[in-house]
Amino acid sequence: MFLEIIGLVVFVVFAIMFAIFWFDFKSGNGKLPEAFIQAKKNGTIDPKLIRIFKSYPDKQRFMLFWLQVKRIQACKLDGDLAELGVYKGDTAQILHLMAPEKRIHLFDTFTGFDEADLINEKGEAATYTPQHFADTSLEKVKTKLGHSELIHYYPGNFSDQSTRLSDQKFCLASLDADLAKPTAEGLRFFYDRLVPAGLLIVHDYNQKWPALMEAVNEFVKQIPENPVLIPDKDTSLVIVKNST
Ligand SMILES: C[S@@+](CC[C@H](N)C(=O)[O-])C[C@H]1O[C@@H](n2cnc3c(N)ncnc32)[C@H](O)[C@@H]1O
């Protein structure tokens, strides 16, 4: 009898633990920022964004974008959003859904890497060819994001396309070009145009992309701000522009 009671207690404890795990798993709430859970409960997040979040491969990275966009909105920061390195538009789509009221500028060749940018690359990037990331197109990304007057596309090399913008201001620029040359160009271009308290997010700041890391380190030496590393899957480096 005693053993039966112990067995029953153990069973009930395991059943409760499993139910909690299953609820977290199904709701996607496990280990999420409280602000996101509350916003979900209050129905203030676009249901499409919640669906995308569930399949987004890097939850920390998603939350980095979400919390920063919330901060931008709460502080009423001026300026547009931008991404350098759009590929199939996964991150561009979440940024647009998070801040549909903001203009967003999307830079990519939409045909893969430019051969000239691959010279002098190191590490993982030294194995890249112009065929990498070529399995996308401007049309596919436009279809994915849907029509909005606020979405601006710049197909081609960033070196050429960025000259189409002059006095634009930005509150958030995501740099995800995987290569040192466009990353260095993007850092300089967007940093100079960031509003105070606006931010740059550089993806892939890790040893697999050594030339990109060197380019970022060189740039950081020239500015007064200190970078912050975010422990998402490939490590993002964040620079928030000083207010003075
Ligand atoms: C890692 S993918 C971007 C992934 C994307 N941010 C996402 O979240 O799915 C890198 C992209 O950078 C683009 N790219 C690299 N160098 C570029 C340059 N100089 N100008 C424009 N696009 C560039 C490539 O064409 C490729 O689509």
The ligand as a MOL file (V3000), in Angstrom:
LIG
                    3D

  0  0  0     0  0            999 V3000
M  V30 BEGIN CTAB
M  V30 COUNTS 27 29 0 0 0
M  V30 BEGIN ATOM
M  V30 1 C 23.0590 36.0410 -44.7930 0
M  V30 2 S 22.1930 36.6840 -46.1420 0 CHG=1
M  V30 3 C 21.0040 37.7380 -45.3730 0
M  V30 4 C 19.9740 36.9860 -44.5660 0
M  V30 5 C 18.7900 37.8330 -44.1420 0
M  V30 6 N 19.1560 38.9850 -43.3770 0
M  V30 7 C 17.7890 37.0150 -43.3500 0
M  V30 8 O 17.5050 37.3470 -42.2210 0
M  V30 9 O 17.3110 36.0130 -43.8710 0 CHG=-1
M  V30 10 C 23.3750 37.7960 -46.8230 0
M  V30 11 C 22.8500 38.6280 -47.9750 0
M  V30 12 O 23.7190 39.7490 -48.1500 0
M  V30 13 C 23.7000 40.1120 -49.5100 0
M  V30 14 N 24.8650 40.9420 -49.8320 0
M  V30 15 C 26.1610 40.6400 -49.5770 0
M  V30 16 N 26.9740 41.6080 -50.0420 0
M  V30 17 C 26.1630 42.5690 -50.5730 0
M  V30 18 C 26.4080 43.8360 -51.1860 0
M  V30 19 N 27.6490 44.3170 -51.3640 0
M  V30 20 N 25.3620 44.5490 -51.5960 0
M  V30 21 C 24.0880 44.0830 -51.4340 0
M  V30 22 N 23.8030 42.8870 -50.8660 0
M  V30 23 C 24.8180 42.1400 -50.4350 0
M  V30 24 C 23.6980 38.7620 -50.2260 0
M  V30 25 O 23.2160 38.8900 -51.5370 0
M  V30 26 C 22.7990 37.9170 -49.3080 0
M  V30 27 O 21.4830 37.8790 -49.7930 0
M  V30 END ATOM
M  V30 BEGIN BOND
M  V30 1 1 1 2
M  V30 2 1 2 3
M  V30 3 1 2 10
M  V30 4 1 3 4
M  V30 5 1 4 5
M  V30 6 1 5 6
M  V30 7 1 5 7
M  V30 8 2 7 8
M  V30 9 1 7 9
M  V30 10 1 10 11
M  V30 11 1 11 12
M  V30 12 1 11 26
M  V30 13 1 12 13
M  V30 14 1 13 14
M  V30 15 1 13 24
M  V30 16 1 14 15
M  V30 17 1 14 23
M  V30 18 2 15 16
M  V30 19 1 16 17
M  V30 20 1 17 18
M  V30 21 2 17 23
M  V30 22 1 18 19
M  V30 23 2 18 20
M  V30 24 1 20 21
M  V30 25 2 21 22
M  V30 26 1 22 23
M  V30 27 1 24 25
M  V30 28 1 24 26
M  V30 29 1 26 27
M  V30 END BOND
M  V30 END CTAB
M  END
